[in-house]
Amino acid sequence: MSTWEIIRLLHIVAMAFFVGGQLVLAAAVVPVMRHEPDNTPMRAMARRFAYGSLIAVGILIATGTAMAAHLDLWGSVALQVKMTLVGVTAALILWHMRRPQMHALEGLAFLTSMAIVWIGVALSH
């Protein structure tokens, strides 16, 4: 396995953690825990996922930057759109952290994350 295959694998695993975690929270944790009188466990799960997400985002930035440089993609419109969506997603997540009762923000963050994955798959071909 080459160095670039390892870098790509790390990028994909970090993306799977980040987007997969959003899916688990949105599809399982929130619907089950939403009606509990004490939301402390749900907040603890979300906080724990946030710490893992910070690590995943760091890996995504490092590996994504390396791959974009290696493949000379900096001038690619698709990469520019993807990077813009990364910024939008980060802003939505930060906004949601400040206003957790605004549930539409988590949905928008998930949708932009899915768009990032879609563009990433297109860039990889």
N, C-alpha and C positions, 0 to 999 in steps of 0.2 A: 504494500500500500504506500503510495507516494505521500509526500508532505502535503500537497494540495488536496489530495483525497481526504486526508485526516482533517485539514482545515474545513473542507466542505462538510464533512460528517459532523464536526463540532458545531458548525453553523446550523445544520438541520436539526440536531438534537436540541440545541438552545431554542430554536424556533418552535419545535414540538413541545418543549416544556412550557414556553410562554403562551402559545395559542392553546395548547391542550389544557393547561391550567385554567385558562379563561373559560373553556368549554365546560370543564368539570364544575367550576364555581357557578356558571350561569345555568347549566342544565340540571345539576344535582344539589349542590349545597344551598344555594339561595332559595330555590323553591321549597326545599324541605325545612330549612331553618327560618324562613321568613315569618312564619306564624308562631314561633316560639316567643314566649314573653321575655326571655333573657337572650339578647342578641350577642352576648359576650363570646360564646363559642364561635359564632359565625365571624365576628370581627377578628378573633384570634387566628382562624383559618385564613382569612383574607390577608392579614398582616404577615403570616408565615409565608404565604404564596408571594407576597410582595417582596420579601427578602430574597427568595429564590429567583424571582423575576429580575431583580437588580443584577444578580450574577449572570443570568441568561442574557440580559440586554448588553452587559459588558462584553460577553463572549460574542454576541451578534455584531456589535460594533467592531471589535477587533478582527474577527474573521471576515466580516463583510468588507471592511476597508482593505484588508489584505487581498481578497479575491477581486475586488473592483480594480485595484492597482495592477494585479497580476494579469487580469484579462483586459486591461485598458478600457474599462467601461465608464470612466468618469464623464465622457461626453454623451453617454446614452440617455435619451429622453426617458426611457423606461426607468433607469436607475434614478434619475432626478425626481420622477413622480414617486417612486418608492421612498426615497429619502424625505420628500415632503410629507408623505403619509406617515412615516415614522415620527416626524415632528408633531403632526396633528394627533397621532395616537398618544404620544407622551403628554401632550397638553391635556387631552381628554382624561387620561389617567390621573394626572395631578389635580385637575379640576374635580374629578370624582372623589379623590382622597379628601379634598376640602369640603365637598358637599355630597356625602355618601347617600343621602336621601334622594338625590337626583338620579334615579335608576336609568334614565335614558342615556346618561353618559357612559355607563358600562356597556350598553348595547352598541352605541356608536364606536366605542373603543374596540369592541369585538369585530364590528364590521370593517373598520379600517385595518385591523390586524389581518383579517381574511384577505383584504385587497392586497396587502403587503405580501402575503404568502403567494397569492396568485401571480403577482408581478415577478416575484422571486423565481417561481417555477418557469415563467416565460423567459426570464433572463438566463436561466440555466440551460436552455436548449439552444 
